[in-house]
Amino acid sequence: MTHHKIKTKTITQEPDFWTKERIASSQPLDALTRNVENNEIIVSPVDEPFSKFKNENFNNLPNAAMGRLQAKTPYGDSFSSAQFVHPKVLLTARHCVMDEQNKPFSRITFLHQYNGDSYKELFNITNTFYPSKSLNTNIDYAFCLVDKKFTGKYLKILQAPNKSTVHKNIVNLGYPSNFSGRLACANGAYSYDVNKQGRKVTFLTKEQFTMWKGASGGAWVVN
């Protein structure tokens, strides 16, 4: 198992920053223009078979833990994806909370169970925790501490995949821009292709390509 040294940043907040109009006009965070790949993945167990998944059903996991992550970035107001993995902690992608120079974004806020034009509850991020290595090493995950306790269902971290990991049934969740900012999922499987360039995730379904920018930070879950 690989162990990463962790750093932390305090997040600047501003009361009532994320107005309804500001949320609606924010743009999906695009990792592809910033030379970042989402190759460090954590997977989690869920409540029910994938065949029963419905994007609009927030009663069961994984949907119950999901939400949209809002941030003020050098590129403007943005959104990406995140999920609860503890009553006070979110899991997301590292590039969703900071830039390539490890400068944290500000006003990072989590809109729990966001659904296009509404959400269940707002959580402000007080601190982010992330690996100390350079973002361009593809160690692309971060944890976010929220300002109050979450009382609903949350995902439990199961494992960090290694070169021998293969899962035949997974769902990738997130808030891609091509789904009008609503929760979406792509079904499939993945394995690792270890080559001269190192570890690479291969998603074994074309459905994955329906998840456009904005889905970054969304979990890959198994059952």
N, C-alpha and C positions, 0 to 999 in steps of 0.2 A: 504494500500500500504506500502511495506517495503522500508525504506530509508537506504542506505548504506553510511557510511563515506568513502570518496574517498582519495586515495593517488596518488602521481605522481612520475614518474622517468624520468630523462633525458637520452636519448639514444645516445650512442657513435656511431659515423659514421666515415666512411673512404671513400674518393672519389674513385670511380670506383672499389669498392670492389667486387660487384657482376658482374663478367665477365660472358660471355655466357657459358664458360666451368664450372664455379663454380655453376651457376644456374642448369645446366644439371646434375651435380654430387651430388647436395644436396639431403638429405634423408627426407622422410615424418616424421613429428613430431608425435610421438606415445604417446598419453595420457595414454593408458592402462598400460604401464610399470611404470607409475609414480603415480598410485593411485589417479587419477583425473577422475571425472565424469562430463559430460556436462549437468548439470541439471538446470542451470539458463539460461533461453532462452528468447530472445526478438524476436517478430515476426513483419513483415512489409507488407504493401500492395504492389501490383504489377500492371503493366500496362495492362496485357492481361490474358485471361483464361489459365489455366495450360495446357489445351489440345493443345495449340499452342506453348508450350515451345520447343525450340530446343537448344541443348547445344552450337551449333556454332553461334547462332544468338545473337549478342551483341548490337543490336539496341534498344531493349526495356528492361525495368526492369523485373526481377531482374538482368539478366545477365549483363546489362550495368553498374552496380555498382560493379561487382565482380572482384576479382583478387587474385593472390597468394602472400602470405606473406613469405618473406625470412628472416631468422635470423641466426646469429652465436650463437650457444648454447654450453654448456659444453659437449654435445653429438656429436658435429660437426655441419656442415652447414645443416640447416633444412628448410622445407617448410610446410606451413599450409594454411589456407584460411581466407579471410576478405572481407569486403564490405564497400563502402561509405554510411554513413548515414547523411552526412553534407558535404559541399564543402571543409572543412578542417579536417574532422574527419572520421576515420574508426571504425567499430565495429568488434571485433574478440573475441576469447576465451582468458581468462586470462593466461592459461597455454601455449598459443602460444607466449607470450611475456616475460615470466619469469619462473624461476624454483620454487621448493617447498619452498625455503627459501626467496622468494620474491626478488631474485637477478635478475635484468633485463638482458635479452639477449641483445647482441649488434648488430650493423649493420642491424637493422630491416628495411626492405625495402618492399614496396608494388609494385607488377608488375600488373598494371591495365589491365584487359582483357587478362590475360595470356592464351595462346592457344597452349600449347605443346612445341613449339620452338620459339615463338615470343610473344610480348606484345605491347600494345598500348602506354603506358607511365609509367615511373618509378617515384615513390614518396618515398622520405626518411622520416622515422619516427623521429620526434624530441623529442616527449614526449609520455609516456603512462600514462593512468589514470585507476585506478582499485580499487575495494573495499578493505578496510583496514583489513578485517577479513582474517583469514588463508585460503589459497587456498583449503585446505582439507575440508572446510565447504561446498564445492560444489557451492560457489558463484563464478562462473567461467565465467566472462565476463570482457572485457577491451575495452577502447577507445584509439585510437592512433591519435595524432596530426601530420599532414603531413606538409612538408616544402613549399608547394605551393598550390594555390587554384585549386580545381577540378571544371571543367566547364561543366561536363556531368550530366546525370541523377543519382540521388542517392535514396536509400531507406529511407523511413520515419519510425521512430520507432512508432509502434502502441500501444503495451502494453507489460507488463510483465505478463505472465500467473499466475493464482492462482489456488487453489485446485478445483474451480468450472469451470475452463476453458476447453472447448472441441472444437476442430476444426476438421471438417470432411475432409477438403481439404487443404493440405499444400504441400510444396515442400522444401526439404532439399538440399541446394546447397553447393558445395565445390570442392576441388581438390584432390580427393582420389588417392592413388598410383596405384590402380588397373585400373585406367582410363588413365594411362601413363601421369599423370600430367595435364590432360585436365579438363575443367569444366564439372561436372556431376551433375545430380539431381536424387533424389528419391522421388516418390510421395507417399502420404499416409494421415494419420490422427494421432492425438494424444490426450491423455487425462491424467489426473493425478490420480495416485493411492496413496492415503494418508494412510500410515500404521504406525506401531510403529517406523520404521526407518525414518519417515518423508516423504517428497515429492518425488515422483518418476515419471519420464516420461515413458510412455509406447507408443512405436511407433507401430501403428496398421497395418503394412505392411511388408512383407518379403523383399521388395525392399530396405528398409533402410540398410539391412545388406550387400548390395553391396557397401556401402560407407566405404572404408577402411581408414586407417590412412593417414593423409594429408588433410582430409576433416574437421578436427577440426577448429572451428572459422567461418565456413560457416553458413549463416543465415537460419532460418526456416521461410518461408514466407507464407502468406495467401492472398487469393483474394476474 
